[in-house]
Amino acid sequence: MAFDTVEEFRTKRDEAVEFILSETSFQPEYLLILGTGLGQLAEEIDVVHTISYDQIPNFPVSTVESHAGRLIFGELGGKSVVAMQGRFHYYEGYSMQQIAFPVRVAKALGVQTLMVSNACGGLNPIFRRGDVMIINDHINFLGDNPLIGPNDNELGPRFPDMSEPYTERLVETAENVALEHAIKLHKGVYLAVSGPTLETKAEYRYMRQLGADVVGMSTVPEVIAAVHMGLDVLGISVITDECFPDALEPVSLDDVLEAAAMAEPKLTQIIVGVLEKL
């Protein structure tokens, strides 16, 4: 499903917003998107209200195992947040506009900052399984873009600038938090592909030559929509497998979830620490 007109998009967004406001008067400033195996951060939230995706008009529904599929409203790090416990992927059959839809809805609810996490494969040879990386740039290899189609000029410009998709102030804050907690933290480029297949050895070599440090199947559509609307963005990747072509081994979802669980405490400390400093 794509939105054929600006009016159709606004109608569907407003229906979702009106339903959420009928359920809770809580006003979040920060949207947290929790990636594969990273939903445990939600347990740190002082929850005010929870809404399942399947209750919200026009909202996509998570189909991936380990994605709980609900919005969690509450306080974290002394800030008002709404967390997406489970996200949507292009390989599930959703359009780019559907993947970005929750970010559009969050903006209409008053959110000013997006904090997005993901599980990914490490391309950089110094990265190891269980490591954490702050995203400072990305490469869109999804073959699509959530801004294709009619542009709503009330949301953002037709041709948004992407020279700083990840807010430098937030990147620096995350680096300082990691330093304070003695967390080993990488910084690098996230490359997004459609999936659902993992990559071949030749593809991994190609991606590394392009300058990518990690590869995953999410994040970029949500970030593009956020930048389009003028939101600040912080992106964090958890390396769940090592994609080194000369020593490549098969990877299962269980392996990914196990590595994500290893890194979860570090991710939680960083996000909570950043929120406390803002």
C-alpha positions as a Markdown table, in Angstrom:
| # | Residue | x | y | z |
|---|---|---|---|---|
| 1 | Met | 0.0 | 0.0 | 0.0 |
| 2 | Ala | 1.2 | 3.4 | -1.0 |
| 3 | Phe | -0.6 | 6.7 | -0.5 |
| 4 | Asp | -1.9 | 8.0 | -3.9 |
| 5 | Thr | -2.6 | 11.5 | -2.7 |
| 6 | Val | -1.5 | 13.8 | 0.2 |
| 7 | Glu | -5.2 | 13.9 | 1.3 |
| 8 | Glu | -5.3 | 10.1 | 1.5 |
| 9 | Phe | -2.1 | 10.0 | 3.7 |
| 10 | Arg | -3.4 | 12.8 | 6.0 |
| 11 | Thr | -6.8 | 11.0 | 6.4 |
| 12 | Lys | -5.1 | 7.7 | 7.4 |
| 13 | Arg | -2.5 | 9.4 | 9.7 |
| 14 | Asp | -5.2 | 11.5 | 11.4 |
| 15 | Glu | -7.3 | 8.4 | 12.0 |
| 16 | Ala | -4.4 | 6.7 | 13.7 |
| 17 | Val | -3.6 | 9.8 | 15.7 |
| 18 | Glu | -7.2 | 10.3 | 16.8 |
| 19 | Phe | -7.4 | 6.7 | 18.0 |
| 20 | Ile | -4.2 | 7.0 | 20.0 |
| 21 | Leu | -5.3 | 10.2 | 21.6 |
| 22 | Ser | -8.6 | 8.6 | 22.5 |
| 23 | Glu | -6.6 | 5.9 | 24.4 |
| 24 | Thr | -4.0 | 8.1 | 26.2 |
| 25 | Ser | -3.3 | 11.8 | 26.7 |
| 26 | Phe | 0.4 | 11.1 | 27.3 |
| 27 | Gln | 2.5 | 13.4 | 25.1 |
| 28 | Pro | 5.9 | 11.9 | 24.0 |
| 29 | Glu | 8.9 | 13.9 | 22.9 |
| 30 | Tyr | 11.0 | 11.0 | 21.8 |
| 31 | Leu | 10.3 | 8.0 | 19.6 |
| 32 | Leu | 12.3 | 4.8 | 20.3 |
| 33 | Ile | 12.3 | 2.1 | 17.6 |
| 34 | Leu | 13.5 | -1.2 | 19.1 |
| 35 | Gly | 15.1 | -3.6 | 16.5 |
| 36 | Thr | 15.2 | -7.4 | 16.3 |
| 37 | Gly | 16.1 | -8.9 | 19.7 |
| 38 | Leu | 16.3 | -5.5 | 21.3 |
| 39 | Gly | 12.8 | -5.2 | 22.8 |
| 40 | Gln | 14.0 | -5.7 | 26.4 |
| 41 | Leu | 14.8 | -2.0 | 26.7 |
| 42 | Ala | 11.0 | -1.5 | 27.0 |
| 43 | Glu | 11.2 | -3.1 | 30.4 |
| 44 | Glu | 13.2 | 0.0 | 31.6 |
| 45 | Ile | 10.3 | 2.3 | 30.7 |
| 46 | Asp | 8.0 | 3.5 | 33.5 |
| 47 | Val | 4.9 | 2.6 | 31.5 |
| 48 | Val | 1.9 | 4.8 | 31.4 |
| 49 | His | 0.0 | 3.1 | 28.5 |
| 50 | Thr | 0.4 | 0.3 | 25.9 |
| 51 | Ile | -1.4 | -0.1 | 22.6 |
| 52 | Ser | -1.1 | -3.1 | 20.2 |
| 53 | Tyr | -0.4 | -2.2 | 16.6 |
| 54 | Asp | -3.4 | -4.2 | 15.5 |
| 55 | Gln | -5.7 | -1.9 | 17.4 |
| 56 | Ile | -4.4 | 1.3 | 15.6 |
| 57 | Pro | -6.2 | 2.2 | 12.4 |
| 58 | Asn | -4.0 | 1.9 | 9.3 |
| 59 | Phe | -1.0 | 0.8 | 11.3 |
| 60 | Pro | 1.1 | -2.1 | 9.9 |
| 61 | Val | 1.5 | -5.2 | 12.1 |
| 62 | Ser | 4.9 | -6.9 | 12.9 |
| 63 | Thr | 5.2 | -10.3 | 11.3 |
| 64 | Val | 8.7 | -11.1 | 12.5 |
| 65 | Glu | 9.4 | -13.5 | 15.3 |
| 66 | Ser | 10.7 | -11.6 | 18.4 |
| 67 | His | 8.9 | -8.3 | 17.5 |
| 68 | Ala | 6.2 | -7.8 | 20.1 |
| 69 | Gly | 4.2 | -5.3 | 18.0 |
| 70 | Arg | 3.0 | -2.6 | 20.4 |
| 71 | Leu | 3.5 | 1.0 | 21.3 |
| 72 | Ile | 4.7 | 1.7 | 24.8 |
| 73 | Phe | 4.1 | 5.2 | 26.3 |
| 74 | Gly | 6.0 | 6.3 | 29.4 |
| 75 | Glu | 9.0 | 7.8 | 31.1 |
| 76 | Leu | 12.6 | 6.8 | 30.4 |
| 77 | Gly | 15.7 | 8.6 | 31.5 |
| 78 | Gly | 13.5 | 11.4 | 32.9 |
| 79 | Lys | 12.0 | 12.0 | 29.4 |
| 80 | Ser | 8.6 | 11.3 | 27.8 |
| 81 | Val | 8.9 | 8.6 | 25.3 |
| 82 | Val | 6.9 | 6.3 | 23.0 |
| 83 | Ala | 8.7 | 3.1 | 22.1 |
| 84 | Met | 7.9 | 0.8 | 19.1 |
| 85 | Gln | 8.5 | -2.7 | 20.5 |
| 86 | Gly | 8.8 | -4.2 | 17.0 |
| 87 | Arg | 9.2 | -2.6 | 13.7 |
| 88 | Phe | 8.4 | -3.2 | 10.0 |
| 89 | His | 10.6 | -4.3 | 7.1 |
| 90 | Tyr | 10.4 | -4.0 | 3.3 |
| 91 | Tyr | 10.8 | -7.8 | 3.0 |
| 92 | Glu | 7.6 | -8.3 | 4.9 |
| 93 | Gly | 5.8 | -6.9 | 1.9 |
| 94 | Tyr | 5.1 | -3.4 | 3.3 |
| 95 | Ser | 5.6 | -0.3 | 1.2 |
| 96 | Met | 8.2 | 2.3 | 2.2 |
| 97 | Gln | 5.3 | 4.6 | 3.1 |
| 98 | Gln | 3.9 | 2.0 | 5.5 |
| 99 | Ile | 7.3 | 1.5 | 7.1 |
| 100 | Ala | 7.6 | 5.2 | 7.7 |
| 101 | Phe | 4.0 | 5.7 | 8.8 |
| 102 | Pro | 4.6 | 5.2 | 12.5 |
| 103 | Val | 7.2 | 7.9 | 12.4 |
| 104 | Arg | 4.7 | 10.3 | 10.7 |
| 105 | Val | 2.2 | 9.5 | 13.4 |
| 106 | Ala | 4.7 | 10.1 | 16.2 |
| 107 | Lys | 5.5 | 13.5 | 14.7 |
| 108 | Ala | 1.8 | 14.4 | 14.8 |
| 109 | Leu | 1.8 | 13.3 | 18.5 |
| 110 | Gly | 4.5 | 15.8 | 19.3 |
| 111 | Val | 7.7 | 13.7 | 18.9 |
| 112 | Gln | 10.8 | 15.8 | 18.1 |
| 113 | Thr | 13.5 | 13.2 | 18.2 |
| 114 | Leu | 13.9 | 9.6 | 16.8 |
| 115 | Met | 16.1 | 7.1 | 18.5 |
| 116 | Val | 16.4 | 4.0 | 16.3 |
| 117 | Ser | 18.1 | 0.7 | 17.0 |
| 118 | Asn | 18.7 | -2.4 | 14.8 |
| 119 | Ala | 20.5 | -5.8 | 14.7 |
| 120 | Cys | 23.0 | -5.9 | 11.9 |
| 121 | Gly | 25.9 | -7.8 | 10.3 |
| 122 | Gly | 29.4 | -6.5 | 10.9 |
| 123 | Leu | 31.4 | -5.8 | 7.7 |
| 124 | Asn | 34.3 | -3.8 | 9.4 |
| 125 | Pro | 37.0 | -6.4 | 10.3 |
| 126 | Ile | 37.6 | -4.8 | 13.7 |
| 127 | Phe | 33.9 | -5.3 | 14.7 |
| 128 | Arg | 32.9 | -8.3 | 16.7 |
| 129 | Arg | 29.6 | -10.0 | 17.5 |
| 130 | Gly | 27.9 | -8.2 | 20.4 |
| 131 | Asp | 29.6 | -4.9 | 19.7 |
| 132 | Val | 27.6 | -1.7 | 19.5 |
| 133 | Met | 28.0 | 1.0 | 16.8 |
| 134 | Ile | 26.6 | 4.5 | 16.5 |
| 135 | Ile | 25.5 | 5.2 | 13.0 |
| 136 | Asn | 27.0 | 8.4 | 11.6 |
| 137 | Asp | 25.8 | 7.9 | 8.0 |
| 138 | His | 24.0 | 5.4 | 5.8 |
| 139 | Ile | 23.8 | 3.9 | 2.3 |
| 140 | Asn | 20.3 | 3.2 | 0.9 |
| 141 | Phe | 20.5 | -0.1 | -1.1 |
| 142 | Leu | 16.8 | -0.9 | -0.5 |
| 143 | Gly | 16.0 | 0.1 | -4.1 |
| 144 | Asp | 13.1 | 2.4 | -2.9 |
| 145 | Asn | 12.5 | 5.5 | -0.8 |
| 146 | Pro | 9.6 | 6.5 | 1.5 |
| 147 | Leu | 9.4 | 9.9 | -0.1 |
| 148 | Ile | 8.6 | 8.6 | -3.6 |
| 149 | Gly | 5.1 | 9.8 | -4.5 |
| 150 | Pro | 3.2 | 13.0 | -3.7 |
| 151 | Asn | 5.0 | 15.3 | -1.3 |
| 152 | Asp | 3.2 | 16.8 | 1.7 |
| 153 | Asn | 4.8 | 20.3 | 1.9 |
| 154 | Glu | 3.4 | 20.7 | 5.4 |
| 155 | Leu | 5.6 | 17.8 | 6.5 |
| 156 | Gly | 8.8 | 18.7 | 4.7 |
| 157 | Pro | 10.4 | 19.7 | 1.4 |
| 158 | Arg | 10.3 | 17.8 | -1.9 |
| 159 | Phe | 14.1 | 17.4 | -1.8 |
| 160 | Pro | 15.3 | 17.1 | 1.8 |
| 161 | Asp | 19.0 | 17.6 | 2.5 |
| 162 | Met | 20.7 | 14.4 | 3.8 |
| 163 | Ser | 24.1 | 15.8 | 4.6 |
| 164 | Glu | 23.6 | 15.1 | 8.3 |
| 165 | Pro | 20.9 | 12.4 | 8.7 |
| 166 | Tyr | 22.2 | 11.5 | 12.1 |
| 167 | Thr | 22.3 | 14.5 | 14.4 |
| 168 | Glu | 26.0 | 15.2 | 15.3 |
| 169 | Arg | 25.0 | 16.5 | 18.7 |
| 170 | Leu | 23.3 | 13.2 | 19.6 |
| 171 | Val | 26.2 | 11.2 | 18.2 |
| 172 | Glu | 28.6 | 13.1 | 20.4 |
| 173 | Thr | 26.3 | 12.7 | 23.5 |
| 174 | Ala | 26.1 | 8.9 | 22.9 |
| 175 | Glu | 29.9 | 8.7 | 22.6 |
| 176 | Asn | 30.3 | 10.6 | 25.9 |
| 177 | Val | 27.8 | 8.3 | 27.6 |
| 178 | Ala | 29.6 | 5.2 | 26.4 |
| 179 | Leu | 32.9 | 6.6 | 27.6 |
| 180 | Glu | 31.4 | 7.3 | 31.1 |
| 181 | His | 30.2 | 3.7 | 31.3 |
| 182 | Ala | 33.4 | 2.1 | 29.8 |
| 183 | Ile | 31.4 | 0.7 | 26.9 |
| 184 | Lys | 33.3 | -0.1 | 23.8 |
| 185 | Leu | 31.5 | 1.9 | 21.0 |
| 186 | His | 32.2 | 2.0 | 17.3 |
| 187 | Lys | 31.0 | 4.6 | 14.9 |
| 188 | Gly | 30.3 | 4.0 | 11.2 |
| 189 | Val | 28.2 | 3.6 | 8.1 |
| 190 | Tyr | 25.0 | 1.5 | 8.0 |
| 191 | Leu | 24.1 | 0.0 | 4.6 |
| 192 | Ala | 20.4 | -1.1 | 4.2 |
| 193 | Val | 19.3 | -3.9 | 1.9 |
| 194 | Ser | 15.9 | -5.3 | 1.3 |
| 195 | Gly | 16.5 | -8.9 | 2.6 |
| 196 | Pro | 15.2 | -11.3 | 3.6 |
| 197 | Thr | 18.2 | -13.3 | 2.4 |
| 198 | Leu | 21.5 | -12.8 | 4.0 |
| 199 | Glu | 24.3 | -11.7 | 1.7 |
| 200 | Thr | 26.7 | -13.7 | -0.4 |
| 201 | Lys | 30.5 | -13.5 | 0.1 |
| 202 | Ala | 30.8 | -11.4 | -3.1 |
| 203 | Glu | 28.1 | -9.0 | -1.8 |
| 204 | Tyr | 29.9 | -8.6 | 1.5 |
| 205 | Arg | 33.1 | -7.8 | -0.3 |
| 206 | Tyr | 31.3 | -5.2 | -2.5 |
| 207 | Met | 29.6 | -3.5 | 0.5 |
| 208 | Arg | 32.9 | -3.2 | 2.4 |
| 209 | Gln | 34.5 | -1.6 | -0.7 |
| 210 | Leu | 31.7 | 0.9 | -0.8 |
| 211 | Gly | 32.6 | 2.1 | 2.7 |
| 212 | Ala | 29.9 | 0.3 | 4.7 |
| 213 | Asp | 30.7 | -0.9 | 8.3 |
| 214 | Val | 27.6 | -2.8 | 8.9 |
| 215 | Val | 24.6 | -4.2 | 6.9 |
| 216 | Gly | 21.0 | -4.6 | 7.8 |
| 217 | Met | 17.4 | -4.7 | 6.5 |
| 218 | Ser | 15.8 | -1.7 | 8.3 |
| 219 | Thr | 16.3 | 1.8 | 9.8 |
| 220 | Val | 16.9 | 3.9 | 6.6 |
| 221 | Pro | 13.2 | 4.4 | 5.7 |
| 222 | Glu | 12.3 | 5.6 | 9.2 |
| 223 | Val | 15.4 | 7.9 | 9.3 |
| 224 | Ile | 14.6 | 9.4 | 5.8 |
| 225 | Ala | 11.0 | 10.2 | 7.0 |
| 226 | Ala | 12.3 | 11.7 | 10.2 |
| 227 | Val | 14.8 | 13.9 | 8.5 |
| 228 | His | 12.1 | 14.9 | 6.0 |
| 229 | Met | 10.0 | 16.2 | 8.9 |
| 230 | Gly | 13.0 | 17.9 | 10.7 |
| 231 | Leu | 13.3 | 15.5 | 13.6 |
| 232 | Asp | 16.7 | 14.9 | 15.3 |
| 233 | Val | 17.9 | 11.3 | 14.8 |
| 234 | Leu | 20.2 | 9.0 | 16.8 |
| 235 | Gly | 20.9 | 5.5 | 15.3 |
| 236 | Ile | 22.5 | 2.6 | 17.1 |
| 237 | Ser | 23.4 | -0.8 | 15.6 |
| 238 | Val | 24.1 | -4.0 | 17.5 |
| 239 | Ile | 26.4 | -6.3 | 15.6 |
| 240 | Thr | 24.8 | -9.8 | 15.8 |
| 241 | Asp | 27.0 | -11.6 | 13.3 |
| 242 | Glu | 30.4 | -11.2 | 11.6 |
| 243 | Cys | 30.2 | -10.9 | 7.8 |
| 244 | Phe | 33.8 | -11.6 | 6.9 |
| 245 | Pro | 33.8 | -13.3 | 3.4 |
| 246 | Asp | 36.8 | -15.5 | 4.0 |
| 247 | Ala | 35.5 | -16.9 | 7.2 |
| 248 | Leu | 31.7 | -16.8 | 6.6 |
| 249 | Glu | 29.5 | -19.2 | 8.6 |
| 250 | Pro | 25.7 | -19.8 | 8.4 |
| 251 | Val | 23.7 | -17.6 | 10.7 |
| 252 | Ser | 20.3 | -18.4 | 12.3 |
| 253 | Leu | 17.7 | -16.1 | 13.9 |
| 254 | Asp | 18.6 | -17.8 | 17.2 |
| 255 | Asp | 22.2 | -16.7 | 16.8 |
| 256 | Val | 21.0 | -13.1 | 16.1 |
| 257 | Leu | 18.8 | -13.0 | 19.1 |
| 258 | Glu | 21.5 | -14.5 | 21.4 |
| 259 | Ala | 24.0 | -11.8 | 20.2 |
| 260 | Ala | 21.3 | -9.1 | 20.6 |
| 261 | Ala | 20.7 | -10.2 | 24.2 |
| 262 | Met | 24.5 | -9.9 | 24.9 |
| 263 | Ala | 24.5 | -6.3 | 23.7 |
| 264 | Glu | 21.1 | -5.3 | 25.2 |
| 265 | Pro | 22.5 | -3.9 | 28.5 |
| 266 | Lys | 25.0 | -1.7 | 26.6 |
| 267 | Leu | 22.3 | -0.4 | 24.3 |
| 268 | Thr | 20.0 | 0.3 | 27.2 |
| 269 | Gln | 22.8 | 2.2 | 29.1 |
| 270 | Ile | 23.6 | 4.4 | 26.1 |
| 271 | Ile | 20.0 | 5.3 | 25.3 |
| 272 | Val | 19.0 | 6.0 | 28.9 |
| 273 | Gly | 22.2 | 8.0 | 29.4 |
| 274 | Val | 21.6 | 10.1 | 26.3 |
| 275 | Leu | 18.0 | 10.8 | 27.4 |
| 276 | Glu | 19.2 | 11.9 | 30.8 |
| 277 | Lys | 21.7 | 14.3 | 29.3 |
| 278 | Leu | 19.2 | 15.9 | 26.9 |
